[in-house]
Amino acid sequence: IKMAGDFRFPDVDTEGSEKDEETEIVVNVGGVRQVFYGDNLNQYPETRLAELINCLSGGYDSIFSLCDDYDPGKKEFYFDRDPDAFKCIIDVYYFGEIHMKKGICPICFKNEMEFWKVDLKFLDDCCKTHLSEKKEELEEIARRVQLILDDLGVDASESRWKRCQKYIWKFLEKPESSYPARVIAVLSFLFILISSVVMCVGTIPDLQVVDAEGNRMEHPTLDSIETACIGWFTMEYVLRLISSPNKLHFALSFMNIVDVLAILPFYVSLTLTHLGAKLMELSNVQQAVQALRIMRIARIFKLARHSSGLQTLTYALKRSFKELGLLLMYLAVGIFVFSALGYTMEQSHPETLFKSIPQSFWWAIITMTTVGYGDIYPKTTLGKLNAAISFLCGVIAIALPIHPIINNFVRYYNKQRVLETAAKHELELMELNSAEGKATSSKSELADLAREGKEGPFYSSRLKVSHSDTFIHLLSEEKHYRTRLQSCK
């Protein structure tokens, strides 16, 4: 293309006398040619395609500010963009809404809409859901990367106590940070298992001993093991509380409340054993101690801190409240109906076991859940028919909501694995790009880069050379129009 200053584009009226409705432009996006007319494009004058109609009279500066190349002979505008996304975006000129095709990355599609200056409000609600989910994933990846970089960084301005507090927190809360931290996590896991086994074994009569008053109590060896486990749990909790960045949030966290409930009964029962006898009768003290010792079962929930599977199950149940509510509603309706029918049908039998409708609730529960203890059962023909229908309905009622709950579990589990892999991949890219100008790169240098970028959105400009899928917009201030995002399908 000639760049002479007196060059005049053919078929262009410099006075603007050409009618927009009769204007025809050809757009070539990634090798795909599309013909547009002014009457369609001018419905949305703020979009990039609509601006192409009036850019010809402005010369090269106006044209190349909107496109990558231009052929004046064919009046064809060239764009080095994603043609698949473009085919979806142009639907706004014909249908007034945009649907994102399956297989296109939502973040890529959002960037394409921003390039073509099409408002996100034209994107259909079903596609906005995918976009919001992808944004949440990218934010989670960026948060994980930031946490890892914060762990690598050592701020010289921090006091010695702050650095020590940060080291203890990483040592106890982040097993992946170092080999000793993994060893501590394994030890904590073993102590939880040992204490749970000791609690169960201590109830075996053959392993119990009799005290001077003839009361059975746990074997002294098991009691010593229990004391050692409690000592470990106590030391672990105190160190985690002292090193916690936010002590109020730490104390109110559900898993930390479970830790307290696992430790507290031991000290309360110890206090009652030595001091409670002076304040109340010995029998009352023993009953109180037994009631507190049963609370030791709470320590089994400590395993959730060390098991990603249990955490995934908890999250899946939280996301499945609607399905669980439907399950309980189905069972509640069935229990009420079949217990009332069972009570009515069994009244004609002289040896009926259905004394009342509330008492029949128990029969309906164990029947619909197919447990069938056999303590209550129908004796009449109609009652047996009612029981057969009830457990068939129970199987259907339980099976229907189970599939969505399983899907939630699998989806969240796979998502966590993908996010973890993406965060590691992002760190590798950042470390690789930050080492381009040097022969070697160490972790301390990566930590210095992280500190330099704390004033920005996430990281310093030295790390902005990374163009990974998660880096764009989340880890950088700059707009990268040509990145790997556009090839993400």
C-alpha positions in Angstrom: 0.0 0.0 0.0 1.4 3.4 -1.0 1.8 5.9 1.9 2.0 9.1 -0.2 0.3 12.0 1.4 -1.8 12.9 -1.6 -3.2 9.4 -2.0 -6.9 9.4 -2.4 -9.0 6.3 -1.8 -11.3 5.3 -4.6 -15.0 5.5 -4.3 -14.8 7.8 -1.2 -16.7 11.0 -1.0 -14.5 13.4 1.0 -17.4 15.7 1.7 -19.3 12.9 3.3 -22.2 12.9 0.8 -22.3 9.1 0.5 -25.3 7.7 2.3 -24.5 5.3 5.1 -27.5 3.1 4.2 -25.9 2.4 0.8 -22.4 1.9 2.1 -21.0 -1.6 1.7 -17.8 -2.7 3.5 -15.9 -5.9 3.3 -14.3 -7.2 6.5 -11.7 -10.0 6.5 -11.2 -11.5 9.9 -8.6 -14.3 10.1 -9.2 -15.2 6.4 -13.0 -15.2 6.7 -14.7 -12.5 4.5 -17.9 -10.8 5.5 -19.9 -8.1 3.7 -21.8 -5.6 5.8 -24.2 -2.8 4.9 -24.5 0.6 6.6 -28.1 0.2 7.6 -27.3 -2.8 9.7 -24.1 -1.5 11.3 -25.5 1.9 12.2 -28.0 0.3 14.6 -25.0 0.2 17.0 -22.9 3.3 16.0 -20.5 2.9 18.9 -19.2 -0.5 17.7 -15.9 -0.9 15.7 -17.7 -2.1 12.6 -20.0 0.9 12.5 -17.0 3.2 12.9 -15.4 1.7 9.8 -18.1 3.3 7.6 -17.0 6.9 8.4 -13.2 6.2 8.8 -12.4 6.3 5.0 -12.6 10.0 4.8 -10.1 10.4 7.7 -7.1 9.0 5.9 -4.6 6.4 7.0 -4.6 7.5 10.7 -8.3 7.0 11.0 -8.3 3.7 9.1 -5.4 2.0 10.8 -6.6 3.0 14.3 -9.5 0.6 13.7 -8.0 -2.2 11.6 -4.8 -4.1 11.0 -4.7 -3.5 7.3 -6.8 -2.1 4.4 -7.0 -2.8 0.7 -8.3 0.4 -1.0 -8.9 -1.3 -4.3 -11.3 -3.9 -2.8 -12.3 -1.6 0.1 -11.6 -4.6 2.3 -10.6 -4.2 6.0 -8.3 -6.9 7.5 -8.3 -7.9 11.1 -6.0 -10.5 12.7 -8.6 -11.7 15.2 -10.5 -14.9 16.0 -12.9 -15.7 13.2 -15.0 -18.1 15.2 -15.7 -15.5 17.9 -16.4 -12.9 15.2 -19.1 -15.0 13.7 -20.9 -15.0 17.0 -20.4 -11.3 17.7 -21.9 -10.1 14.4 -25.2 -11.7 15.4 -25.9 -8.6 17.4 -26.5 -6.7 14.1 -29.1 -9.1 13.0 -30.7 -10.5 16.1 -29.9 -8.0 18.8 -28.2 -10.7 21.0 -25.1 -12.8 21.1 -24.7 -16.4 21.9 -21.2 -17.9 22.6 -20.5 -21.1 20.7 -19.5 -24.2 22.6 -15.7 -24.6 22.7 -14.8 -20.9 22.8 -13.0 -19.7 25.9 -15.3 -17.3 27.7 -12.4 -14.9 28.6 -11.3 -14.9 25.0 -14.8 -14.1 23.9 -15.0 -11.3 26.3 -11.8 -9.8 25.0 -13.1 -10.1 21.5 -16.3 -8.3 22.4 -14.2 -5.5 24.0 -12.1 -5.3 20.8 -15.2 -5.0 18.6 -16.7 -2.5 21.1 -19.8 -4.5 21.6 -21.4 -4.1 25.1 -21.6 -7.2 27.3 -25.3 -6.6 27.9 -26.0 -8.1 24.4 -24.5 -11.4 25.6 -27.3 -13.8 26.5 -27.7 -14.8 30.2 -26.8 -18.4 29.6 -23.4 -17.3 28.2 -22.9 -14.8 31.0 -23.0 -17.6 33.5 -20.1 -19.3 31.8 -18.2 -16.0 31.7 -18.7 -15.4 35.4 -17.6 -18.9 36.3 -14.4 -18.4 34.2 -13.7 -15.1 36.0 -14.0 -16.8 39.4 -11.6 -19.5 38.3 -9.0 -16.9 37.1 -9.4 -14.9 40.3 -8.8 -18.1 42.3 -5.7 -18.9 40.3 -4.4 -15.4 40.7 -5.1 -15.6 44.5 -3.1 -18.8 44.8 -0.2 -17.4 42.8 -0.2 -14.4 45.0 -0.2 -16.5 48.1 2.8 -18.5 46.9 4.7 -15.4 45.9 4.0 -13.9 49.3 5.4 -17.0 50.9 8.6 -16.8 48.8 9.1 -13.2 49.6 11.0 -12.0 52.7 10.5 -8.4 53.6 13.6 -7.0 55.2 11.6 -4.2 56.9 9.6 -6.7 59.0 10.7 -7.3 62.5 12.3 -10.6 63.6 9.1 -11.6 65.4 7.0 -11.0 62.3 9.3 -13.1 60.2 9.3 -15.9 62.8 5.5 -15.7 63.0 5.3 -16.0 59.2 7.6 -19.0 59.2 5.7 -20.8 61.9 2.4 -20.2 60.0 3.8 -21.7 56.8 5.4 -24.5 58.8 2.0 -25.6 60.3 -0.5 -24.5 57.7 1.2 -25.2 54.4 2.6 -28.7 54.1 3.7 -28.0 50.5 6.0 -25.2 51.5 8.9 -27.5 52.7 9.8 -31.1 53.5 9.7 -30.5 57.3 6.2 -29.0 57.0 5.1 -32.2 55.2 6.5 -34.3 58.0 4.6 -32.2 60.6 1.4 -32.6 58.6 1.9 -36.4 58.5 2.6 -36.5 62.2 -0.5 -34.5 63.0 -2.6 -36.9 60.8 -1.1 -39.9 62.7 -1.9 -38.4 66.1 -5.5 -37.9 65.0 -5.8 -41.5 64.0 -4.0 -42.8 67.1 -6.3 -40.8 69.4 -9.4 -42.0 67.6 -8.3 -45.6 67.8 -7.4 -45.2 71.6 -10.9 -43.7 72.2 -12.5 -46.8 70.6 -10.2 -49.4 72.1 -10.6 -47.8 75.6 -14.3 -48.9 75.6 -13.5 -52.6 75.4 -14.3 -54.2 78.8 -11.4 -56.7 78.6 -8.9 -53.8 78.3 -10.4 -51.7 81.1 -9.2 -51.8 84.7 -11.1 -51.6 88.0 -10.3 -48.8 90.5 -10.4 -49.1 94.3 -14.1 -48.2 94.3 -15.0 -51.0 91.8 -15.6 -48.6 88.9 -14.3 -49.5 85.4 -11.8 -47.0 83.9 -9.5 -46.9 80.9 -6.2 -48.7 81.0 -3.3 -46.5 82.3 -1.3 -47.1 79.1 -4.2 -45.9 76.9 -4.7 -43.0 79.2 -1.0 -42.0 78.7 -1.3 -42.2 75.0 -4.4 -40.1 75.1 -2.6 -37.5 77.2 0.3 -37.4 74.7 -2.1 -36.9 71.8 -3.9 -34.1 73.6 -0.5 -32.5 74.4 0.3 -32.5 70.7 -3.1 -31.1 69.7 -2.7 -28.3 72.3 0.8 -27.3 71.2 -0.3 -27.3 67.6 -3.4 -25.2 68.2 -1.5 -22.6 70.4 1.3 -22.2 67.8 -1.2 -21.8 65.0 -3.1 -19.2 67.0 0.0 -17.2 67.9 1.3 -17.2 64.3 -2.1 -16.5 62.7 -2.2 -13.2 60.7 -5.9 -12.7 61.7 -6.5 -14.2 65.1 -10.2 -13.3 65.3 -10.9 -15.0 61.9 -8.7 -17.9 63.1 -10.7 -18.4 66.3 -14.1 -18.2 64.5 -13.2 -20.6 61.7 -15.2 -23.8 61.8 -12.3 -26.2 61.6 -10.5 -24.3 64.5 -13.7 -24.6 66.6 -13.6 -28.3 65.9 -10.0 -28.3 67.2 -11.1 -26.6 70.4 -13.9 -29.1 70.9 -11.4 -31.9 70.5 -9.1 -30.5 73.1 -11.4 -28.9 75.6 -13.1 -32.0 77.0 -9.8 -33.4 78.3 -9.0 -30.4 80.3 -12.5 -29.9 81.6 -12.7 -33.6 82.7 -9.3 -33.3 84.3 -10.4 -30.2 86.2 -13.6 -31.9 87.4 -11.8 -35.0 88.5 -9.4 -33.1 90.7 -11.5 -30.2 91.9 -15.1 -31.2 91.1 -15.3 -33.8 93.9 -15.0 -31.0 96.4 -17.9 -29.1 95.0 -20.3 -31.9 94.1 -20.9 -35.6 94.7 -18.5 -38.0 93.1 -21.2 -39.7 91.1 -22.2 -36.4 89.5 -18.5 -35.8 88.7 -18.2 -39.2 87.0 -21.3 -38.6 84.9 -20.1 -35.2 83.8 -16.7 -36.7 82.9 -18.3 -39.4 80.8 -20.4 -36.9 79.0 -17.4 -34.8 78.2 -15.2 -37.7 77.1 -17.8 -38.7 74.5 -17.1 -35.3 72.9 -13.7 -36.6 71.9 -15.4 -37.9 68.7 -15.1 -34.3 67.4 -11.4 -34.9 66.8 -12.2 -37.1 63.9 -13.3 -34.0 62.0 -9.7 -32.7 62.3 -8.9 -35.0 59.5 -10.7 -32.5 57.2 -7.7 -30.1 57.6 -5.4 -32.7 56.1 -7.7 -34.3 53.5 -8.7 -32.5 50.3 -11.3 -35.3 49.7 -13.2 -34.4 52.9 -13.0 -30.7 52.0 -14.4 -31.4 48.6 -17.2 -33.5 50.1 -18.1 -30.6 52.5 -18.1 -28.1 49.6 -20.2 -30.4 47.5 -22.8 -30.8 50.2 -22.9 -27.0 50.7 -23.5 -26.6 47.0 -26.2 -29.3 47.1 -28.5 -27.8 49.7 -31.3 -27.5 47.1 -31.0 -31.2 46.2 -30.8 -32.2 49.8 -33.8 -30.1 50.6 -35.7 -31.9 47.8 -34.7 -35.3 49.2 -35.8 -34.4 52.7 -39.1 -33.0 51.4 -39.8 -36.2 49.3 -39.1 -38.4 52.3 -41.1 -36.2 54.7 -44.2 -36.3 52.5 -43.9 -40.0 52.0 -43.3 -40.7 55.7 -46.4 -38.8 56.6 -48.6 -40.4 54.0 -47.5 -44.0 54.4 -47.5 -43.8 58.2 -51.0 -42.6 58.2 -52.2 -45.2 55.8 -50.3 -47.9 57.7 -51.9 -46.9 61.0 -55.4 -46.9 59.4 -55.0 -50.3 57.7 -53.5 -52.0 60.7 -56.2 -51.0 63.2 -58.4 -54.0 62.2 -55.8 -56.5 63.4 -56.0 -57.4 67.1 -52.2 -57.6 67.6 -51.3 -54.5 65.6 -47.9 -52.9 66.3 -49.1 -49.5 65.0 -50.3 -47.8 68.1 -50.4 -44.2 66.8 -49.5 -42.2 63.7 -46.4 -40.6 65.4 -45.2 -44.1 66.3 -45.8 -45.2 62.7 -43.3 -42.5 61.6 -40.5 -44.7 62.7 -41.8 -47.6 60.6 -42.2 -45.3 57.6 -38.6 -44.0 57.9 -36.9 -47.4 58.1 -39.2 -48.7 55.3 -38.7 -45.9 52.8 -34.9 -45.9 53.4 -35.0 -49.8 53.0 -33.4 -50.4 56.4 -36.2 -52.5 57.8 -35.2 -53.3 61.4 -38.3 -55.5 61.7 -39.3 -54.1 65.2 -42.5 -52.8 63.6 -44.1 -54.5 60.6 -47.6 -54.8 59.1 -49.7 -57.9 59.6 -52.7 -57.3 57.3 -52.8 -57.8 53.6 -53.5 -54.1 52.9 -50.8 -53.1 55.3 -48.2 -55.2 53.5 -49.3 -53.8 50.2 -48.9 -50.3 51.7 -45.4 -51.2 52.9 -44.4 -52.5 49.4 -45.5 -49.3 47.8 -43.7 -47.2 50.5 -40.3 -48.7 50.0 -40.6 -48.5 46.2 -41.4 -44.8 46.5 -38.6 -44.4 49.0 -36.0 -45.9 46.5 -37.2 -43.5 43.8 -37.3 -40.5 46.2 -33.7 -41.1 47.3 -32.3 -41.9 43.9 -33.6 -38.9 42.1 -31.5 -36.1 43.9 -28.4 -38.2 44.3 -27.1 -37.7 40.7 -26.8 -33.9 41.0 -25.0 -34.2 44.3 -22.5 -36.6 42.8 -22.0 -34.2 39.8 -21.3 -31.3 42.2 -18.7 -33.4 44.0 -16.9 -34.5 40.8 -17.1 -31.0 39.3 -15.6 -29.3 42.3 -12.9 -32.0 42.7 -11.8 -31.7 39.1 -11.9 -27.9 39.3 -9.6 -27.9 42.3 -7.1 -30.1 40.4 -7.2 -27.8 37.4 -6.8 -24.7 39.5 -3.8 -26.2 41.3 -2.2 -27.1 38.0 -2.9 -23.7 36.5 -1.4 -21.9 39.4 1.8 -24.0 39.2 1.9 -23.4 35.4 1.6 -19.6 35.9 4.4 -19.6 38.4 6.6 -21.5 36.0 5.9 -19.0 33.2 6.6 -16.0 35.5 9.9 -17.5 36.6 10.9 -18.3 33.1 10.1 -14.9 31.7 11.7 -13.1 34.7 14.9 -15.0 33.9 15.1 -14.0 30.2 17.6 -11.2 30.9 19.7 -13.2 33.3 21.7 -16.4 33.2 20.1 -17.8 36.4 17.1 -16.9 38.5 16.6 -17.8 42.1 13.5 -17.9 44.3 14.7 -14.8 46.2 14.7 -12.8 42.9 11.1 -14.0 42.2 10.2 -12.8 45.7 11.7 -9.4 45.0 9.6 -9.1 41.8 6.5 -9.9 43.9 7.3 -7.2 46.4 7.8 -4.7 43.6 4.4 -5.4 42.2 2.4 -5.0 45.5 1.6 -1.4 44.6 0.0 -2.5 41.4 -2.9 -4.9 40.8 -0.8 -8.0 41.4 2.8 -8.0 40.1 5.4 -5.6 38.8 5.8 -4.7 35.2 8.8 -6.9 34.9 6.5 -9.9 35.0 4.1 -8.5 32.4 5.8 -10.3 29.6 3.9 -13.4 30.6 1.0 -13.9 28.3 -0.6 -17.0 29.8 -4.4 -17.5 29.9 -4.6 -16.6 33.5 -2.2 -13.7 33.4 -4.3 -11.3 31.3 -6.2 -8.6 33.1 -5.7 -10.3 36.5 -2.0 -10.1 36.8 -1.3 -7.0 34.6 -2.6 -3.5 34.0 -1.8 -3.6 30.3 -4.2 -4.5 27.5 -2.8 -7.3 25.4 -4.8 -7.5 22.2 -2.7 -10.3 20.6 -2.0 -13.0 23.2 -2.5 -16.7 23.5 -5.9 -16.0 24.8 -7.1 -15.5 21.3 -6.1 -19.0 20.3 -7.6 -20.6 23.4 -10.5 -22.7 22.1 
